[in-house]
Amino acid sequence: MAGSLSYFGRLMKKCRRRGQSQEEAEDLIQEAFLRLHEYCRESVVRDEEAFLARTVSNLAINSYHHRRAACLADETLEELENTHPLVDSSPGPERVIAAQQRLDGIVETLRAVSERTCAVFIAHRSGYSYDEIAENLGISERTVQKHIARAMFLLMPVGAAAEQE
């Protein structure tokens, strides 16, 4: 451990570059020197600086994992479930396929009506009011209502089939 002061400076720079505070870095380096001293009692270390660098790196990783575990241990199960859900809430493949089939049925049904009825229905489902649709298409509100009613009437069997599933 001849050049321990020069090792200390290089190890300190390495720790600081990796985001360790001054105190954390000093603690890690001190622990690494202690482990080197204990290891040298039974074995020969050919490269002390490499031993120290590897030990400091491993200690930093262990320290990080311990802090992470301590943070998680403070959270309740409800908090953990809210931040890291254990069950995927997205629909399964069966539900995705069923929804795609219903959508295909709606598209097929809308192809059976006129383009105007389809446009009015989609505009209404997009959130436009009867008045806005009528003004935009140059038709009366009553005509808009009739187009929507026609589309709804044709789509009712599709919606009823979806409810039965």
C-alpha positions in Angstrom: 0.0 0.0 0.0 2.8 2.3 -0.9 1.0 4.8 -3.1 -2.2 4.9 -1.0 -2.4 8.7 -1.2 -2.2 8.8 -5.0 -4.7 6.0 -5.1 -7.0 7.9 -2.8 -7.0 11.0 -5.1 -7.8 8.9 -8.3 -10.5 6.9 -6.5 -12.1 10.1 -5.2 -12.2 11.5 -8.7 -13.8 8.3 -10.0 -16.4 8.3 -7.3 -17.2 12.0 -7.8 -17.6 11.5 -11.5 -20.2 8.8 -10.8 -22.3 11.1 -8.7 -21.2 10.2 -5.2 -21.1 12.9 -2.6 -17.8 13.8 -0.9 -18.8 11.9 2.2 -20.1 8.8 0.4 -16.9 8.6 -1.7 -14.7 8.8 1.4 -16.7 6.1 3.1 -16.5 3.8 0.0 -12.8 4.4 -0.3 -12.1 3.8 3.3 -14.1 0.5 3.1 -12.1 -0.5 0.1 -8.8 0.2 1.8 -10.0 -1.9 4.8 -10.9 -4.8 2.5 -7.5 -4.5 0.8 -5.7 -4.6 4.1 -7.7 -7.7 5.2 -7.2 -9.4 1.9 -3.4 -8.8 2.0 -3.2 -10.8 5.3 -3.9 -14.0 3.5 -3.1 -13.4 -0.2 -0.8 -11.3 -2.4 -2.3 -8.5 -4.4 -0.4 -7.8 -7.6 -2.2 -4.5 -8.5 -3.4 -2.7 -5.4 -4.9 0.2 -7.4 -7.0 -2.1 -9.6 -8.1 -4.0 -6.5 -9.2 -0.8 -4.9 -10.9 0.5 -8.0 -12.9 -2.7 -8.5 -13.8 -2.8 -4.8 -15.0 0.9 -4.7 -17.0 0.2 -7.8 -18.7 -2.9 -6.3 -19.3 -1.1 -3.0 -20.9 1.8 -4.9 -23.2 -0.6 -6.7 -24.1 -2.4 -3.5 -24.8 1.0 -1.8 -27.1 2.0 -4.6 -29.1 -1.2 -4.4 -29.4 -0.9 -0.6 -30.7 2.6 -0.9 -33.2 1.5 -3.6 -34.4 -1.3 -1.4 -34.8 1.0 1.6 -36.9 3.4 -0.5 -39.2 0.6 -1.6 -39.5 -0.9 1.9 -41.0 2.4 3.1 -43.8 2.2 0.6 -47.1 0.4 1.4 -48.5 -2.3 -0.9 -51.1 0.1 -2.1 -48.5 2.7 -3.0 -46.4 0.1 -4.8 -49.4 -1.1 -6.7 -50.2 2.5 -7.9 -46.6 3.1 -9.0 -45.7 -0.4 -10.3 -48.9 -2.4 -11.0 -48.4 -6.1 -10.7 -51.2 -6.9 -13.2 -51.3 -5.5 -16.7 -54.5 -3.5 -17.1 -54.4 -3.5 -20.9 -57.0 -5.8 -22.6 -56.0 -9.3 -23.4 -55.8 -10.7 -27.0 -59.4 -12.1 -26.8 -60.8 -8.7 -26.0 -58.7 -7.0 -28.7 -59.9 -9.5 -31.4 -63.5 -9.1 -30.3 -63.3 -5.3 -30.4 -61.7 -5.5 -33.9 -64.5 -7.8 -35.1 -67.2 -5.4 -33.7 -65.4 -2.5 -35.4 -65.2 -4.4 -38.7 -69.0 -5.0 -38.4 -69.6 -1.3 -37.8 -67.5 -0.4 -40.8 -69.3 -2.9 -43.0 -72.7 -1.6 -41.9 -71.7 2.0 -42.5 -70.6 1.0 -46.1 -74.3 0.1 -46.7 -75.5 3.7 -46.1 -74.8 6.7 -48.2 -71.6 8.7 -48.0 -73.6 11.6 -46.6 -75.2 9.5 -43.8 -71.8 8.1 -42.9 -70.2 11.5 -42.8 -73.0 12.9 -40.6 -72.8 10.0 -38.3 -69.0 10.2 -37.9 -69.2 14.0 -37.4 -71.8 13.5 -34.7 -69.7 10.7 -33.0 -66.7 13.1 -33.1 -68.5 15.6 -30.9 -70.0 18.0 -33.4 -73.5 19.3 -32.6 -76.5 18.9 -35.0 -76.3 22.6 -35.7 -72.6 22.5 -36.6 -73.0 19.5 -38.9 -76.0 21.1 -40.6 -74.2 24.4 -41.2 -71.0 22.7 -42.5 -72.9 20.4 -44.9 -75.5 22.9 -45.9 -78.5 20.9 -44.8 -81.2 21.3 -42.2 -80.9 20.1 -38.6 -83.8 17.8 -39.2 -82.0 16.1 -42.1 -79.0 15.7 -39.8 -81.2 14.0 -37.3 -82.6 11.7 -40.0 -79.1 10.6 -41.1 -78.1 9.9 -37.6 -81.2 7.9 -36.9 -80.7 5.9 -40.1 -77.2 5.0 -39.1 -78.1 4.2 -35.6 -81.0 1.9 -36.8 -78.6 0.0 -39.0 -76.0 -0.2 -36.3 -78.4 -1.5 -33.6 -77.9 -5.2 -34.4 -74.2 -4.7 -34.3 -74.4 -3.0 -30.9 -76.9 -5.7 -29.6 -74.5 -8.5 -30.7 -71.7 -6.7 -28.8 -73.7 -6.5 -25.6 -74.5 -10.2 -25.8 -70.8 -11.2 -25.8 
